[in-house]
Amino acid sequence: MTEKKDAITMLHGAGGTVMHDLVKNYVVKYFGGVGNAEVPLEAMDDAAVVGDIVLKSDSHAVKPIFFPGGDIGRIAVSGTVNDIACLGAEPYALACGLVLEEGLLLSDLERILVSMRESCIEAGVCIVTGDTKVVEKGSLGGCVMNVSGIGRRTPALESNLEVVKQYRKDFTSRWLLDSNLSVGDEIIVSGTLGDHGLAVLSAQQGLTFGSEIKSDVKPLNKLIHRMLGEVGGAVTIKDATRGGLADALNELSEKSKVGILIHEEKIPIREDVRTASEMLGLDPLEVGNEGKIVIGAVTAKAEQLLNWLKQTPEGKDAEIIGEATSDFKGVAMQTAVGGKRIIARPVGDPVPRIC
């Protein structure tokens, strides 16, 4: 029996082209173009801006709910605060919706809630409201949850924008948006790629890779806030979650209308992640992360930003991996053997239910 073309598939929630088309062709079609948001829904950035308030809502259905290095609660808090912080705002209040499956152990629920509390303390935020529902056994794989949050402008963002304007006189954006990248800006990643997706896959399939690959999931808002205030020069920041680096770079390229050239030998990937990816036929550039950001920076500040990041625990493996260019459209990689390879937007993340 052939699958109906109008049915939702797992690819519709996996990042990449299928999910982006779903959002653009259905969600934005009915909800876009209304209201007075400064950064509206149709911009399809990681959060919206109304006045000077940043608003984000993020749902999580990771399976299994516990995996090496994290759990669904830590992802739910981290994912929301990171998306708010990537626009340059300071997250300060969250709402949490819990949908629990009948049969979920109360001890497991408590373990998740403890993890969420610890992540909130780490991020300097608090959960102030929410909702709880229970559904029949066999529906969810334990639980799913939504965490929404709000953030506000900070002196650190203003300081960063003043630094950017010293080098880009035409820069007018009040936020760190996907569309801010310009020819000549350099691309930085804050650390090794693919860790989270491979950690979840190992838990899903009971795989071992000779060493335990752990998720990188963590709140990055304090790192971003300090970086903006102490160094500056960032024009855009994006977390490389579903669809990985490949999806993040293609989104920046498309919205900013510039090409992006990255250099294979500069991309930080752990050797065990690289080996596991090769064994499984995965491209680590398409595998999701939960504790890494992609930064577009003006050239004059890129090295300083990199050196600052390398002094932090979260950014010790950071690298400048490429630059924005007018030579071509889309994203390409200069390979180690001297050729160029197109980095297309993935259809979806190759690992299902990673967040």
Sequence and secondary structure as in RCSB ss.txt:
>XXXX:A:sequence
MTEKKDAITMLHGAGGTVMHDLVKNYVVKYFGGVGNAEVPLEAMDDAAVVGDIVLKSDSHAVKPIFFPGGDIGRI
AVSGTVNDIACLGAEPYALACGLVLEEGLLLSDLERILVSMRESCIEAGVCIVTGDTKVVEKGSLGGCVMNVSGI
GRRTPALESNLEVVKQYRKDFTSRWLLDSNLSVGDEIIVSGTLGDHGLAVLSAQQGLTFGSEIKSDVKPLNKLIH
RMLGEVGGAVTIKDATRGGLADALNELSEKSKVGILIHEEKIPIREDVRTASEMLGLDPLEVGNEGKIVIGAVTA
KAEQLLNWLKQTPEGKDAEIIGEATSDFKGVAMQTAVGGKRIIARPVGDPVPRIC
>XXXX:A:secstr
    TTS  GGGGSSHHHHHHHIIIIIHHHHTT S  SB GGG  SSEEETTEEEEEEEE  SSSEETTEEHHHH
HHHHHHHHHHHTT EEEEEEEEEEEETT  HHHHHHHHHHHHHHHHHHT  EEEEEEEEE TTSSSSEEEEEEEE
EE  HHHHHHHHHHHHH TT   SS  GGG  TT EEEE S SSHHHHHHHHHHHT   SS         HHHHH
HHHHHT  EEEEEE  TTHHHHHHHHHHHHHT EEEEEGGGS   HHHHHHHHHHT  GGGS  SS EEEEE HH
HHHHHHHHHHTSTTTTT EEEEEEESSSSSEEEE TTS EEE    SS SSSS  
